[in-house]
Amino acid sequence: MNEEALEIDNEGFNEIELIIFSKKIGYELPKGYIGFLRHHNGGYVKNSISSYYKHGNQKFVLTSMFGFGSDDDLISQFEIYKNRIPSTCIPIGRDAGGNLVCLNLSEDRYGYVYFWDHEEELNYEEGKITINDLYFIAETFNEFLNSIERDDLKESEEGYKVKKVWVDPDFLKELENNSDK
């Protein structure tokens, strides 16, 4: 990963919190991920994209990685999502759309990194989503970090163009009625 893409936020890292978290989740964290937490303790990612596999490669904008004692605290994020993502996974990061990057800790595919699309959450009963319902990113945490690319698209550059827009006819009528006032 390009170090310039991650704002380092090592404040708040505490080895005791790491031990308590591992006991709480009932799994040992992969060494590569522990090293990342010790060095960066999460952080905000800027100008970076990654990809996952869903009917071909799909890109997503990575915005933050969770750490201890940060705004995106790893422990609180685990509590929020523990019944929404597979029980063998922990959330370790977030994209611009509120989706998660998850780390699998079960013996089968230990250390694999996956993408959790919150839009698909409603397709499952609470606590029933499995690792097979997530989208593959990488086989290891370090492989995931190395897959992160710098997105140099400037806001002032043209690059995103609207091709087609659909507006609900009832909503359009409401907009038109409000604009007459």
Wavefront OBJ file of the C-alpha trace (Angstrom):
o trace
v 0.000 0.000 0.000
v 1.183 3.482 -0.723
v 2.039 4.956 2.714
v 0.907 8.396 1.504
v -2.617 7.030 1.224
v -2.940 6.315 4.951
v -2.921 9.027 7.572
v -1.132 7.391 10.484
v -3.028 7.548 13.761
v -1.040 5.531 16.296
v -2.359 7.396 19.316
v -4.502 5.309 21.567
v -2.984 1.943 20.703
v -2.754 -0.186 23.796
v -1.410 -3.735 23.929
v -3.854 -4.592 26.737
v -6.820 -3.560 24.548
v -5.501 -5.892 21.838
v -5.396 -8.817 24.299
v -8.867 -8.006 25.674
v -10.279 -7.723 22.145
v -8.808 -11.089 21.109
v -10.361 -12.736 24.174
v -13.699 -11.010 23.539
v -13.949 -12.269 19.955
v -12.549 -15.699 20.807
v -9.954 -15.720 18.033
v -6.296 -14.886 17.676
v -5.679 -12.120 15.163
v -3.308 -12.735 12.222
v 0.252 -11.491 12.783
v 0.125 -9.169 9.762
v -2.990 -7.458 11.103
v -1.511 -7.156 14.605
v 1.577 -5.527 13.095
v -0.630 -3.055 11.232
v -2.489 -2.164 14.444
v 0.762 -1.678 16.374
v 2.226 0.519 13.643
v -0.835 2.487 12.484
v -3.672 1.633 14.907
v -6.157 2.177 12.107
v -6.427 5.487 10.375
v -8.167 7.426 7.682
v -7.419 6.501 4.122
v -7.413 9.167 1.444
v -7.385 8.898 -2.335
v -7.314 5.112 -2.267
v -9.287 2.411 -3.992
v -9.359 -1.327 -3.661
v -11.373 -4.055 -5.322
v -13.363 -7.162 -4.517
v -14.677 -9.936 -6.690
v -18.406 -9.940 -7.549
v -19.079 -11.074 -11.116
v -15.677 -9.618 -11.997
v -13.581 -7.048 -10.167
v -15.536 -4.257 -8.509
v -13.815 -1.135 -7.183
v -14.559 0.580 -3.879
v -13.203 3.709 -2.194
v -11.553 2.759 1.094
v -12.027 5.549 3.660
v -10.920 4.190 7.037
v -9.307 1.327 8.879
v -10.444 0.641 12.435
v -8.094 0.859 15.418
v -8.222 1.063 19.212
v -9.379 4.293 20.834
v -9.932 6.024 17.483
v -13.070 7.539 15.993
v -13.626 4.228 14.220
v -12.837 2.128 17.295
v -12.343 -1.562 16.476
v -14.139 -2.724 19.626
v -17.219 -0.543 19.091
v -17.389 -1.463 15.378
v -17.254 -5.149 16.351
v -20.174 -4.621 18.769
v -22.233 -2.785 16.138
v -21.769 -5.430 13.431
v -21.311 -8.720 15.340
v -24.836 -9.953 14.531
v -24.847 -8.523 11.016
v -21.697 -10.070 9.540
v -20.601 -13.719 9.796
v -19.686 -14.691 13.363
v -16.205 -15.733 12.212
v -15.416 -12.224 10.939
v -14.509 -8.874 12.417
v -14.970 -5.526 10.676
v -11.594 -3.868 10.082
v -12.401 -1.013 7.694
v -15.068 0.944 5.849
v -15.657 2.241 2.346
v -17.231 5.521 1.259
v -20.685 3.887 1.032
v -20.703 2.461 4.565
v -19.791 -1.076 3.485
v -17.198 -3.018 5.467
v -13.878 -4.699 4.933
v -13.950 -7.851 7.079
v -11.246 -10.192 8.317
v -12.152 -13.885 8.585
v -10.798 -15.618 11.687
v -12.182 -19.140 11.356
v -9.836 -22.049 10.694
v -11.226 -22.349 7.160
v -9.840 -19.401 5.187
v -8.157 -17.878 8.261
v -6.931 -14.357 7.571
v -8.858 -13.919 4.319
v -10.202 -10.408 3.730
v -13.736 -9.875 2.413
v -16.083 -7.082 1.373
v -19.490 -6.856 3.100
v -22.115 -4.982 1.084
v -24.662 -3.536 3.509
v -27.203 -3.225 0.686
v -27.477 -7.021 0.655
v -27.946 -7.308 4.409
v -31.722 -7.357 4.136
v -31.528 -10.602 2.149
v -30.609 -12.473 5.341
v -32.143 -13.058 8.742
v -30.145 -11.564 11.605
v -27.140 -13.728 12.359
v -27.654 -15.959 9.298
v -25.154 -14.435 6.872
v -22.158 -16.689 6.171
v -18.641 -16.174 4.898
v -19.851 -17.382 1.486
v -22.202 -14.373 1.332
v -19.277 -11.923 1.386
v -17.082 -10.915 -1.540
v -13.447 -11.976 -1.721
v -10.717 -9.327 -1.579
v -7.487 -11.082 -0.566
v -6.079 -14.237 1.058
v -4.106 -12.295 3.696
v -4.243 -8.910 5.362
v -0.863 -7.949 3.893
v -2.062 -8.956 0.411
v -5.071 -6.691 0.979
v -2.809 -3.777 1.985
v -0.653 -4.339 -1.086
v -3.741 -4.321 -3.324
v -4.783 -0.828 -2.279
v -4.158 1.619 -5.102
v -3.799 5.353 -5.051
v -6.661 7.116 -6.807
v -5.237 10.326 -8.217
v -8.490 11.559 -9.729
v -8.785 15.202 -8.715
v -12.176 16.613 -7.849
v -11.740 19.261 -10.529
v -11.025 16.683 -13.237
v -13.820 15.352 -15.325
v -14.070 11.634 -14.992
v -17.480 10.843 -13.687
v -20.338 11.599 -16.019
v -23.989 10.891 -15.419
v -25.199 8.645 -18.214
v -28.791 8.151 -17.191
v -31.063 9.292 -14.366
v -34.436 7.919 -13.373
v -36.750 9.940 -11.158
v -39.885 8.474 -9.634
v -42.826 10.189 -11.420
v -44.641 10.886 -8.124
v -41.515 12.436 -6.644
v -41.040 14.515 -9.805
v -44.606 15.859 -9.469
v -43.917 16.765 -5.851
v -40.730 18.588 -6.863
v -42.537 20.474 -9.595
v -45.364 21.451 -7.225
v -42.876 22.708 -4.611
v -40.918 24.696 -7.173
v -44.058 26.650 -8.114
v -44.375 28.037 -4.576
l 1 2 3 4 5 6 7 8 9 10 11 12 13 14 15 16 17 18 19 20 21 22 23 24 25 26 27 28 29 30 31 32 33 34 35 36 37 38 39 40 41 42 43 44 45 46 47 48 49 50 51 52 53 54 55 56 57 58 59 60 61 62 63 64 65 66 67 68 69 70 71 72 73 74 75 76 77 78 79 80 81 82 83 84 85 86 87 88 89 90 91 92 93 94 95 96 97 98 99 100 101 102 103 104 105 106 107 108 109 110 111 112 113 114 115 116 117 118 119 120 121 122 123 124 125 126 127 128 129 130 131 132 133 134 135 136 137 138 139 140 141 142 143 144 145 146 147 148 149 150 151 152 153 154 155 156 157 158 159 160 161 162 163 164 165 166 167 168 169 170 171 172 173 174 175 176 177 178 179 180 181
